[in-house]
Amino acid sequence: MDLPIGARVRHYRGTRQQAVVAGLAGVSAEYYSQIERGLRIPTIAVLHRIAQELGVPVAALLAEGAAAATTAPDTAAPSIAQALMGYGPPRSTEPAEPGVLRERVEAAWRSWQSSPTRFSDAADILPDLIADTEHAVRARRAGEDGGPRRETLRVSADLYFLLRSYLRRAGRTDLSMMAADRAMRAAEDADDPLRIAAAQWNLGHVLLAAADPDAAEHVAMLGVDQLKPRVKAGDEDCAAMAGALQLVSVIASSRRKEWWIARDRLQKVAAPAAKRAGEGNIMWTVFGPTNVALHAVSIEMEAGEAGEALHDADQIDTSQLPSLERTFTFLLEVARCHDLRREDPAVLLHLLQAETLAPEDLARAQPARDMVVGLMRRARAMQARQAEQLAGRMGML
């Protein structure tokens, strides 16, 4: 259980009255209440008496760390990591046709962007898909027919884009970087400019997750520059991809706390590109006007301008987005805005909505875990109890 002492005490108290447990433990009701709210740290002697009254060992009330983790826990399925490292079963059969692999990869992407149980689904789908795709790439590496080889490499790049997203959200930034690198190699070998740009977009997001916004921005703007001739020639897909890369630069500015630069780039560069592209999902980036509006909310939230972020959020309709993840992230950021304002009922409401939409994502989201702990510490009794129940469903207890 990764909760602080006060939250653990509250959890084990259950439905018993605070005043009753406090009296039996020989402390005042106010002092006991402050322990549960995280305002006081009890002495070992007091903690021992509380543990006796709650019927649990003292160790059950002691947090293992002084602070909550700041990085996502590793929740990647071992079978996916093993397949990525080449530990899958031998593939001595004929390689799958590129069209068959394409259908499987696109089905995996649709599941990843729309299923509320997408992590569980990915654990079932991806290991065999990785092994089959790698087998096909190796089998056609020296082939004379360039068509099947190039299409297999395109499929491989698309699969590794998906793996980059899965692994980053499963807490494996190291393997996510490996997946992004493999996607880049496959896109370059296929000589596919659009996929090379998509690989740069994916690498940019890995670098953002690794807290290197400067490198992320460099990679993204390199991609924008490389796409310029095709954008000028009227290639709409490349124009949309360039817009998605501009959003990486916007996020990088925000991470450096350059709020005005981020806002300026969003409004003057990304927003016009999104308006021209319309709502879309080029290379699964979900680039379009709604996604740009979501980034505006993110900037204000990260800048601490919770009121402005909530005002912007009120204007957004995410119902038509092709990606469940973007809607989930939006709900989480709205919850964080309310958390900044200590509007506990609204925080809880949006967390519960996020749980309904994507329970597996919520359990893996460190900001959500932090907000749940905060509610358990400070919220009113009924809301704190609901937060505790939510913590149990998220695997925090």
N, C-alpha and C positions, 0 to 999 in steps of 0.2 A: 504494500500500500504506500503510494508516494505522496501522502498528505502530511501537513504539519501537525504538531502535537494537539493543538486545539481542535482541529477537524477530526482527529482520531478519537479524542475523548468524546466529542459530540456523537460520532458514529456509534461507539460502543454503548453510550448512554441509552440510545434508542428512544423509546417513548416515556421513559422515566422522567419525573420532574427534576429540573436542575436543582431546586432548593432542597429536595430530598437527598440527592446524591451529595450535595455540598455539605449538608448537615451531618450525614453519616461519615463523611471524610474529614470533618472537623474544620471546615473553612466556611467563610461567609458566602452567601448566595452571589453577591456582587463580585467577589474575587473569583469564584468558580465561573461566572459568566464571562469575565474578562479572559480567563484561560481558554474557554471555548472559542471566543472571538479572536484569539491570537494576540490580545493586548498584553497578556502577562505570561511569562514562562514559569511554571511551577518548579519548586525545588524537588529534588529526588524524593525527599520524605513525603511531601504532599502528593507527588505523582504516585508513590507507592500506595498511599491510603486510597487515592481515587481508583487505582487499578484493582485494589482489593474489593472495593464496593461495586465495581463494574464486572468483577469476575473474570478479569483477563490478566495475563502477565504484564509486568512493567514494560517489557520489550515491545509489546504490541502497541504501546502508546508513544514510543520513541521514534521520531522521524530519523531516517537513515542519513539524510543530508540537511544542511542548514537552510538550503533554498531549493526552490523548485528547479528542475532541469530546464535549460534554455534551448536545448536541441531536441528534435523529435526522436522518440525511441525507435530502435531498429525493429520494424515490423515486417520486413521483407520476407516473403516465403522462401525457405531454404532451397526449395526445388528450383526457383527462378534464379537465385544466385548461383547454384550449381550448374544450371544449364548455360548461364552467361559465361561461366568460367570454363565451359567445355567438358563438364563431368557427366553429361547426359549419356544415354545408351548409344552403342555404336549404330551407325546408319549405313548399312551395306546394301540397302534396297535402292531402286531407281529414284532419282531426285524428283520431287513434286514439280509439276508444271507451274510456270510463273503465274498463270491465271488462277490456278487453284490456291496458291499461296497468297495472291492478291486478295481473293475473297476472304480468306481466313484472317488476314491482317486487318482488313477493313471491318470485318465483324468484331474483331477484338477492340478496335478503336471505337466502334459504336457502343460497345458494352462499357468501355472505360469512360466515355463521355456521358452516358445516360443511365447506368445501372446504380441503384442505391447500395448494392453489394459488390461494387466494382473491384475491390481488393480481393475478395474471395473468388470472384469470377476470374480475375487475372491469374490467381494461383492455380486455377484449374486449366486455363487455356494456354498460358505463355510458355511453360517449360517445353512441351512438345513442339510448339510453333517456333521457338528459338532453335531447337535442334534440327527441325526439318528445313528451316530457312538457311541455317549455316551449312547444312549438308548440300543444299541446292547451290549455294554460292561456291562452295569448294568444287563441286562436280562440274560447274560450268566456267570455272576460272580460266581454263585454257581452251575453252570451246571456240570453234571457228565461226559459229553463227552468232554474230554480235547481238541480234535482236533478243533472244531468250536470256542471254547473259546480262544485258543492260536492264531488262525488265526485272530480273531476279535481284539485281543490285538495288534497283529502285524500291522493290518490296522490302529488302533488307534495311534500307535507310528508314523507311516508314515504320518498320517494326522497332528499330532502335530509338526512333523518336518517342514511341509509346513507352518503351522501357525506361528512357530517361525520365519521363514524367512519373511513372510508377515508382521507380527507385528513389527519386528525390522525395516523394511524399511518404515513402515507407522508411525514411530516415537513413538511407544509404547514399549520401552525397558522393562518396568515393566511387561506388559502382555506377551512379548516375553520370559521373564524369566519363567513366569508361564507355557507357552506352552512347553518350553524346559524341565521343571521339570515333566510335565505330560507325555511327550514322554519317559523320563527316567523310570518313574514308569511303563508305559505300556510295555516297552521293557524288564524290569526286571521281571514283572509278566509273560510275555510270555517266559521267559528264553531263549532269543534269543541273542547270543553273538554278532552277526553282528549288530543288531539294538541297543544293549547297546552301542557299539562303536560309532554308528551313533548318538546316543543321546548325547554322550560325545562330539562329534564334534560340534553338534548344541549348546550345553551348552557353549563350548569354544568360539563360535562366539558371543553368548550373552554377555559373560564376556568381550570380546574384545570391543564390542559396549558400555559396561558400564565402559570402561577405566580401566579395571583390568587385564592387560596382565599376571601378575604373576599367578593369579588363572586360567586364560585360559590355560596357559602352563601346569600347574599342572594337570588339568583335561585331557588335550590332551595326555600327556605322561603317565598318568595312563591308558588311553585307549590303548595306544601302548603296554604297558607292558602286559595288559590282553590278547591282541591278539597274543602275541609272540608264544605260543604253537601251535595255529592254523596256523600261518604263517609258522612256521617250518615244520608243517605237510603237507604243500603244498596247503592250502586253498587260492585260488587266490583272491576271494572276500575280505577275511580278510586282505590279503596283500595290496590290493588297499585301503582298509579302513584305515589301519595303515599309509599308505602314506598320505592320506588326513589329518589325525590327525597330522602328522609331519608338514604339512603346517600351522596348527594353531600355533604350536610352532615357526615356522619361522616368522609369523606375530607378535607374542608376542615379539620376540626379536627386530623386527623392531620398534614396538610401544615404546619400551624402548630405542630407538635410539642406539641399539647395532648392527650397520649395518654390521660389519664384522662377527659377530656370525650368523646373519640372512643369509648372503650370503653363509657362510660355511655350514650351515645346509641345505640350499636349494640345493647346488651343490653336497654335499657329502651324503645326506640322502634322501631328497625328490626326487631329479632328478633321481637317480638310481631306486627308487621304481616306479616312473612314467614310466620309460622306460620299466620295467618289466611288468607293468600293461597294458600299451598301452592306447590309447585314450578310455575313458569310462565315466561312470556316476554312479558309485557305490553309492547307497543310495542318489542319486541326488546331489552328491558333485562335479561332473564334474572333477574328478581327472584324470590327465594324463599329458603327456609332454607339451601340450599347456598351460594348467593351471599353471604348474610350471614356464613356460616362462613368463606368465602374472604376476606371483608373483615377478619374477626378476625385471620386469619393475616397479612394485609397490615399491619395496625396494629402487631402485635408485631414484624414484620420491620423496619418503618421505625423503630420505637422502639429497635432494636438488641437486642431480647429474642429472639435466635435460637432458644434452647432452648424457650421457651414457644411460639413460632411453629411449630416442628417438632412439638411435642406436639399442638398444635391440628390441624396438617396431617394427622397420622396418623389422625384421626377422620373425615376427609372422603373421600367417594366422589364423584368428578366424572363417573363413567361415564354418568349419565343427563342431564347438562346438555345443553341444546340448542345451546349455543355452544362451538365448538372454541376460540375465543379465550379464554374464561374458563379452560378447562382448560390451555391454553398458558401463560397468565399465572400460574396456580397453580404449574405446574412451574418456571417461571422464578423465582418468589418462593421456592420451596423451595430451588432452587439458590443463590439469594442468601443464604439463611439458612446453608446449609452453607459458603458462601464466607466469611461473617462468622466462622465457626468454623475456617476453614482446613482443612476436610475435603475435600481435593481430589478423591479418588475419587468422592465423592457429588456434588460440583459437576459433574464431567464426566459422570457417569451421567445426571443430570437434564437437562443441556444436550443430551445425545444423544437422550434421550427427547423433549425439546421439538423437536429437529430432525426426528425421525421423524413427530411429530404435525403440525408446521406449519413446514417449512423456510423458507418466505418470511417468516414472522413473525420467526423467529430471526435471519435476516440483517438485519432492520430494527431489532432491539431493542438499543438502546445498552447497557443493563445486561448483556446477553449478550455483546456485543463486549468490554466491560470485563472480564468474568469470564474470557473466553478468553485475553485478553492476560495476565491475572494467572496463569492456569495455565501459560502458556508461559514465564513468568518464573520461577516458583517450584516447579512440580510436579516429581515424579520423572521420569526420562527417558522412560519409556514413556507416562506420562500427558501429559507435555509434547508428545510427538510426536503423540499423538491430538488434543490441543488444536490443534496446528499444522495438522493435516489438516482439522479442523473449521473453522479460520479460513479455509483455502483454499476450502472449500465455501460459506462465508458471504460470500465475495468480499472478504475482508480482506487477501488477499495479491495 
